[in-house]
Amino acid sequence: MKVLISAILTLLLAVSADTPGIAQTATGAPYTIDAILELSGSNAFTGEIYATSLRIYETYVNAHGGIYGRPVHFNLRDDQTNPQTAVQLAADTIAKHPVVFFGGGNTGSCAAIAPLVRDGPVDYCISPGFSPEKGSYAFATSPSLKSIVSAILAYCRSHGYKRLALISAIDATGKASEQTLTEQLDLPANHDLTLTTNQHFNPADLSIAAQVTQVAAAKADIVLCFAGGTPFGTVLRNLNDGGVHLPVLTSSANINRAQLDQYKSFLPPQLIFNGPIFEMQDQVGDRGLRDAVNVLYSAYKAAGAELSPQSGFAWDPAALVVSGLRKLGPSATAQQLRDYLLGLRKYPGVNGAYDFSIGDQHGLGADSLVFVSWDPNTRNFSLVSGPGGLPLRH
């Protein structure tokens, strides 16, 4: 009888965080998961969003049983927005023989870490721009870069932007984004779109006046910018100083209120970002997705924290990994966790329904993306598209 009661309690603890209404505070030795994030350096704005998300998820999941009654702890490690430092931290983490860790937080760091986990452990990269090898131990958050660019071009088509100007930083993210964009523009669906100019700059540059002159001469309808953190601010400032007042569409890497507040005096007439499906909170039709989204909003409200469209980038990987460890138990191996993740079909997250049968290690497609516009006066993001960049349905 004692064995039966123990088994029932263990089962309840294993599923409690995924079942609304069940709450059992976790106690005992913590299950620690390292997270390599950009907590300082040029992408510190973004890194702090991810850190906040992991802290809030940690509080939430531990109030709902943790992993088999053990509390989860995310050990946050700062790579200083430096891929070399990220690799050093990853090597140090791997030496402790973990089942899983998170990081890095940008394309370059994730690509540099990936060879270290060829035989495990599981590494969940918190960057959409990284494309892990299919079937590997490396996973990446958000829809893939290919899906993001596909949605960006769909947004441009559906909103009448036919002449595109591109400004990219010459870092790993910028190069990968530019390559993906040029490939996507060759598709028949995008035959009405023209890349009028393609400009590059070094992330360390303080002035890109020459590139802005080329953008001004190109007579574009919209500027696409693949640069994150401080370099993105450089682009906006130089566009304003050069008299280029066009809508600017950039990635969700720049969705940060504190960062955008600093750019208020030189913002373009409209600043657009690809964003997550949870921005459509009241319009999410699927019950499982809606429940996942409501948990996110409730947890942030309870923490007194400001929810950002980027918050789900770290939240969902944490939720997916914890769901696996709850199913498999805290003694699960890296291979078991990898196979669990690869086997997920229509798993409801705040960024969409995860299905790793689609062929990449992101598990989400373009229909998991919407677009939002920043209002500097209200400091809010308003929805400007439906899923996949298509027009909103009113």
N, C-alpha and C positions, 0 to 999 in steps of 0.2 A: 504493500500500500504506500509506504514512504517513497519507494522508487517511482510509483505512478504519479504521486503528488509532485515530486521533484521534476519529472518530465513535463508535466502540465505547466508548472511555473516557468521552466526554461523556454517552452514554446511561446508562452505569453510574452516573455521578455524579448524574444527574438522578433516578434511581429509588432510590438507595441507602437513603435514610431511610425509605422506605415498604416496604422489603424486609428482613425479619429476616435477620441474619447477614452483610449486606454493610456493611463499614465502610471509609471512606476519609476521613481528616481533611481538612477544607477549609483552603485557604491562599489568599493573595492579598488583593486589595482587598475589603473587606467590602461586602455589600449591606445598607445601613442602612434600617431601618424605624422611624419615630417612633411612640411609644406615649404617649398623653396619659392619665395616671392620677392618681388621688387619693392622692398620697403624703403629704399632710399635710391638716389640717382634720378635720372630723367623720367622714369616711369613710376615714380613713387606714388603719384596720384592714384594710378590704377592698382598698384600693389596693395594700397591701404583699403581699397574697396574689397578686394579679395580677402584680405585679412579679417576685415569686419564680418564678411559673410561667413567665414569659417568659425569665427568666435560665436556668432549668433546661432549657427547650426549646431555647434558643440553644446551650447546651453540647451537648445531645444531637444536634441536627441538624448541628452543625458537626463532630461526631465521625463523622458519616455522610455527609460529602460536601458539606454546605451546598447552595448553588444553583449547579450547574454548576462545582463546585470552589471557589466563592467563599464565605467564611464569612458567615453572617447575623449582623447586630447590631441589637438592639432598643435604640433611643435613648429612655430613659425620661424623660418630662417631667411635672412636677408641676403640676396645675391647682388645687391647694389646696382641693379640693371646692367649687369656685366656677365655675358655668357661664360667667360672663363671662371668667374667666381661661382656661377651656378653649377658648372661641371665639378668643381672642387667640393662643393657642398653635397652634390649628388653622390660623388664617390665616397664621401664620409658617411652619408646615409646608408648607401648600399653595403658598406663594410659592417653595418650592424645587422645585416640579414633580415630586413623587414619584408613583409608580404607586399606592401604598397607604400608609395609616397606620392606627393603632388609636386608639380613644377617641371620646368620653370614657368615664367609668366609671359614670355614672348617667343616668337618664332625661332630666333637664333639660339636661345638657351635650350629650348625643347629639342631642336635638331642636334645640338651638341651633346645632349644627355642621352638621346635615344640609343646610340651604340653601346652604352654602358648597361642597358637593360635587355640586351638581345636574348638572354636566357632568364630574365626576371631580375628583380621583382616587377610588379605592375607599376608603371609610372603614368599618372594622369596629368597631362600637360594642360595648363590653364591658358591656352592661346589658340584662337581659331585658325591662325595662319599656318600652324604646323600640320603636316599630313603624315601621320604614322603609317608604317608598313602594315598592310592587311594581315591580320592574324597574329601580330606581334604583341609584346607586353606593354607597348606604348599606346595610350589613348589620348584624345584631345577634346577639349570642351567646345561647346557651341557647334552649329553647322560648320562644315568645312569651308575653306577659302573659296573653293569652286562654287559652292552653294551660295555663299555670301555675294560673290561677284555676279552670279546669275541673277540673284534677287535685285542687286543694284541696277543692273541693266534693264530688268523688267520694270523697276520703278521709273527709270528715265524714259522708257518707251511709253508707259501708261500716263506719264505726267507731261509729255510733250517736249522733253529735253533731248534733242537730236544731235546737237554739236557739243562734244565733250572735250574739256581740257583736263589733262592729268598732271598732277604734281606728286612725285614720289620721293621719299627719302631713300638713299642708297644703303639701307641696312637690309637684313634678311627679310623682314616683313614687307618692306617696300618693293624689293625685287620680286618676291613671290607674288605679291598682289598685282604688280605690273604685268608679269608674265601671264598670270591667269586672266587678266582683263583682255590682253591682246588676243589670247586664244578664244575667249568667249565672243569677242567682237566678230570673229570669222564665222560664227554660226548663222544660219539662215534667219533665225528669229531676230537677229540684230542688224539686218542689212540696211535699215534706215538710220542707224547710228554711225556717227563719224567721230574719230579721234582727231581733233583739229590741231592739238599740240601735245607733246609728251616731254615734260620737264623733270629734271632730277636735281637733288641737292644733298649735301652732306649734313647729317643730323647736327653736327657741331657748328654749321654756318649760322651767323647772326643776320646776314642779309642775303636775300635771293631776288634782288631787284632785277637782275638780268632775266631771270626766269619769268618773273611777273610781266615784264615788258613783252615777252613772247606770248604769254597768255592773253594780254590785252589785245595784241594784234590778231589773235586767232578767231575773234568774234564768236566765242563759245556761248552756249546757253547755260552751262553749269560747270563748276570746277569739282573734279574728283580728287580727293587728297588722301594718299596712303602714307601717313606719318602719324606717330603717336607721341603723347607727352609734350615736353617742352618744344621739340621741333614743329609740332602742329601749331603751337602758338606763334612761332616764327613765320609760318606760312600765312596765317590770318593777318598778322601785323603788316607784312609786306604787301599782301593783296590790297589791304586798305590804303596803305601809304602810296601804292602805285595806281590808285584810282580804279581798281577792278572790283566792282560791286555786283557780284554775281552770287547766286545760291552756291553753297559749298556742301558737298556730301562727303562724309568721312566715316571711318569705321567706329564701331562701338568702343574701341580702345580709348577714345577721347570723351566718353560719357562720364563726366565727373563734375559735379556742381562747383566744388571749390576751384578746380582748374578753370572752368568756364567763366566763373566770376571775375577772374583776373583778365579775361579777354574782352570784357564788356565794352570797352571804349573803341574796339576795332573789329567788332563782329560783322560778318556779312549780312545782307538783308534776310537771308534764311540759312540756318545751319541745320543740316539733316544728318541723321545717323541711322545705320541699320541697328535694329533693336530686337529684344526677345519677345516671344509670344506672350509672356506674362504681362506685358504692357496693355494687353487687351483684356485685363482681368474680368470686367463685367460682360465681355462678349465671348469668353471661352465657352464653347458649347459642350465639349466632352466632359463628362462628370469627373473622371479620374484626373484629367488635367486641371480642372477647376479646383478640385480638392487640394492638389499639390500647390497650386498658386495661392490659395487661401492660407495654407500653412505658412508659406513664405511671408505674406503680408502680415499675418498675425504675429509671427516670431519677431519681425522687425519692429512692429508696433510695441510689443512687450519689452523689447530692448531699448525703446526710445531712440532708435537709429533711423537714419534717412535712407530709404530704399532707392537704389540707382538701377537704371536699366542694365548695368554691368554686374549687378549683385549675383545674378544666377550663374555666372561663369564659374564661380567656385562652389556655389550651393549645390548644383546638380551633381558634379563629380563626387562631392562628399556624400550626398544622399545615395548615389548609385553604389559607391564602395561600401557604405555602411549596410545597405540592403543585402549586398552579397555576403558580407561577414556575418550578418544575422542569419542568413539562410544556411551558410556553410559552417558557422561557428568560429570562435576566435582562434582556433588552431588550424584554420584553412591555410593551404599553401598558395603561393603566387599563381601556380598553374590553375588551381581550382578557381581562384578569383577571376583570372583572365577568362577562363572558359565560361564562367557565370555571366560576365559582362557581355561577351560575344554572343551569348545565347538569349539576351534580352530581346523581347519583341513587344513593341507598343507600351513600354514602361513609362508611366506618366511622370514627367519632370516639370519644372517651372519654365524650361526653355522649349518644351515640346514632348512628343511621345518618342522615346528612344527605341530604335530598331536597328540592331547592328547587322542585319541581313542585307542592308542597302549597299554594302560593299566598302565602307571605310570605317575608321575607328572613332568617328565622331558620333555616329548613330542618329543624326538629324539631317533633314534636307532643307531646301530653300523655303518650303512652306512653313518652317518654324521661325521665319524672320518676318518682322514688320519694320516700318520706318517711323521715326519720331523726329520732331522738330523742337529745338530749344528756344524757350522764351526767357530772355535775360531779366525781364521785369518781374515775372512771377516765379522765376527759377524752377520752372516745370517743363517737362517734356510732353508734347501733345502728339497724339497718334495721327500720322498723315498717310498711312497706307494700310491695306489689309495684308493677310499672309502672302509671302512671296513677292512683295512689292506691288501687288495689284491695287487698284483703287479701293478706297473704303466703301463699304456698303452701308448706306444710311437707312 
